[in-house]
Amino acid sequence: MIATLLFVAFLVLMFLGVPIGAALGLAGAACIALANMDAQWFGLLAVPQNLYAGLGKYPLLAIPMFVLVGSIFDRSGVAARLVNFAIAIVGRGPGMLPLVAIVVAMFLGGISGSGPANAAAVGGVMIAAMYRAGYPGSFSASVVGAAAATDILIPPSVAFIIYSVLVPGASVPALFAAGMIPGILAGIALIVPAVWMARKHKMGHLEAALPRPELWKSFKEAIWGLAAPILILGGMRAGWFTPTEAAVVAVFYGLFVGMAIHRTIGVRDLFPILREAGELSAVIMLVVALAGIFAFSLSTLGVIDPVANAIVNSGLGEYGVLMLLILLLITVGMFLDGISIFLMFVPLLLPIMSHYNWDPVWFGVILTLKVALGQFTPPLAVNLMVSCRIANVRMESTIRWVIPMLIAMFGVMLLVIAFPQLALWLPAKLGY
């Protein structure tokens, strides 16, 4: 009864407009109190303990740093220089600007790890460029929103950091390596329908008339941005710093590029950058902390084991259960953000993963692919919200363009399910 009330209370609070983090915490605290009516303070003394336990984890230190990196690179002008370099390589023509937008978003995903920051950085440059070339705003917003979703697969990734905290058997370096190939495949899968739709509907008719940037000049301007992922990922692989320390290195590198090289960031810009990153980090960390209360109530009320046993004994078999979980998470992903999904469902999914002996790293990539899909699946699509705001279009107008890209990325997820080595080969090769 109380277990049912836990989920009902969460859903009611969410539909009443209560923020997701607060809904998770309030529903969890209420059910803890109802289950401990005879205890001192109704068992609510466990709430502050779990609030602290949800935050007191070393890998979580990387999240505010990577969010700050996203804000710094958003303002440093790196995205514009990368766009020019990409255009210089692929040239001008119908469908080329959507291709460039996706490639640049994938590359910036290897710097920040924040989907909305990636969408803002790429969208700020590409949506205006695509508009000048004759692409409709709804299509441009769809491409940028979908492209930014690859950031949680290509390291560094906030989602992988959260997952590693929840699943002891999955280290951050192994997850970062595992996400690389699926992330690249996801990018290619987005490029195909984006270019096809642009050419089919004869978009970008003015693109061929626009000047093509000089290759060598654009390369020299973009070299500092191109070096960023090499520094971050190469440093981790060489053992110079941990993923958490890599985030700090990325912050100082971004400030150096923005203030000393490109000179697009001044001392006066530091406060708004820090404020923006602080606000976003506070929201993420608060959701993490409050979700800890929800997870504690799940375990103490004995919800996890009965639900896990019911799913395992449903008679669907291993792949049937996996498809059921994916459909469940796709539905949930339409209404919740990725971090909330991980925090709510990973404790429930761990017994199922153990029962079928699924590799925790491979399973983490599958879940993250699902979350990536959720980042541009209406009605709650955080990346799409950002890109629609930049393009000044309603989210409803993007649905016709988003659906083919959703189908393409879903196909990548099926490939990783069918061929686990797509995710596991690189971590094994690197010795993680």
Residue, then its C-alpha position, 0 to 999 in steps of 0.5 A: m500500500i505504502a509502496t503504491l503511495l510512493f509512486v502515486a505521490f510522486l506522479v501527483l506532485m509532478f503533474l501539479g507542477v512541483p519540480i522533479g527533485a522536490a517531488l522525489g524528495l517529498a514523496g520519499a519523505a512522506c512514505i518513510a514517515l508513514a512506514n515509521m509512525d511508531a518510531q521517533w520523529f517518524g523515521l525522518l532522521a534518516v532523511p538528512q543522512n541520505l541527503y548527505a549520502g547522495l552528494g558525498k561521492y567523489p565522482l560527483l565532483a566532476i559534474p559542476m566542473f564539466v558544467l562550467v566547462g560547457s559555459i566557458f566554451d559556449r562563450s569562448g567562440v570555440a564553437a564558431r571556429l569549429v564550424n568554420f573548419a568543418i565547413a572548410i572540410v565538407g564544403r557547401g551544398p544542400g544538407m552540408l550544414p546539418l552534417v556540420a552541426i552534428v559533427v561539431a556537437m559530437f566534438l563539443g560533447g567530448i569537451s563539456g558533457s552537458g547536453p543543454a550547454n552543447a545545444a546552446a553553444v552549437g545552436g547559437v552558431m548553427i541555427a543562425a547560419m542555417y536560417r541564412a542558408g534557407y533552412p526552416g527554424s523547426f528543422s534547424a532546432s531539431v538537428v541541433g537538439a538531436a545532435a547535442a544528445t550525443d554528448i552523454l555518450i561521447p566522453p566526458s559524460v555526466a550521465f556516465i558519472i552518475y551511473s558509475v556512482l550507482v553501480p559499483g562494478a562500472s568504473v568511470p574510465a571504462l564507461f567513457a571508453a565504452g561510450m565512444i563507438p556507440g556515440i560515433l555510431a549515433g552521430i552517423a545515424l543522425i547525419v543520414p536522416a538529417v541530410w536526406m530530409a534536407r535534400k528531399h525537401k529542398m532545404g538550404h537552397l542558398e547554402a551553395a552560394l555562401p562562401r567556403p572558408e579557407l581550409w588552412k586559416s580555419f584550421k589554425e583558428a580551430i586548433w585550440g578547440l580541436a586540442a581540448p578533447i585530446l588533452i582531456l581524454g589523452g591525459m586520462r588515458a596516460g594516467w596524468f589525472t583522474p576523470t574528476e581532475a580532468a574536469v578541473v584541467a578542462v576548466f583552466y584550459g577553456l579559460f586560457v583559450g577564451m581569455a589568452i588565445h581568442r580573447t573572447i572572455g574578459v574578467r567581467d565575463l567570469f561572474p556570469i559564467l560562474r553564476e550560470a554554471g553554479e545555478l545549473s550545477a545546483v539544480i543537478m546536485l539537488v536532484v541527485a540528493l533528493a533522489g537519494i531519499f526516494a531511493f532509500s524509501l524504495s529499498t526500506l519499503g521493500v519495493i525493489d525485490p518484488v518488482a524485480n522478481a515479477i519482471v524476471n519471472s514474467g516469462l518474457g525471457e532475457y531479450g523480452v525483459l530487455m525490450l520491456l525495460i527499454l519501452l518503459l524507459i522510453t515512455v518515462g523519458m518523454f516526461l523526465d530528464g536523464i539524470s532523474i531516470f538514472l537515479m530512480f530506476v537504476p536501483l530497481l534495474l540492478p537486481i535484474m542486471s545481476h540475474y541475467n549476468w549483464d555486463p554493467v558497463w554494456f548495460g550502462v551504455i544501453l541506458t545512456l543511449k535511452v537517455a540520449l533519446g529522451q533528451f530530444t523526445p517531446p514533450l520534455a526534451v531538454n536539448l530541444m527546449v534550448s534549441c527551440r528557444i534559440a530558433n524561436v519556434r514551438m516544440e510541436s513544429t519539430i516533431r515531423w523532423v525529430i521522429p526520423m532521427l529518433i528512429a535512427m538512434f533507436g536503431v543504434m541502440l538495437l545494434v549495441i544490444a545485438f552486438p555488445q562488443l560495440a561497447l565492450w571492445l574499446p574498454a577491453k583494448l585499453g585495459y579498463 
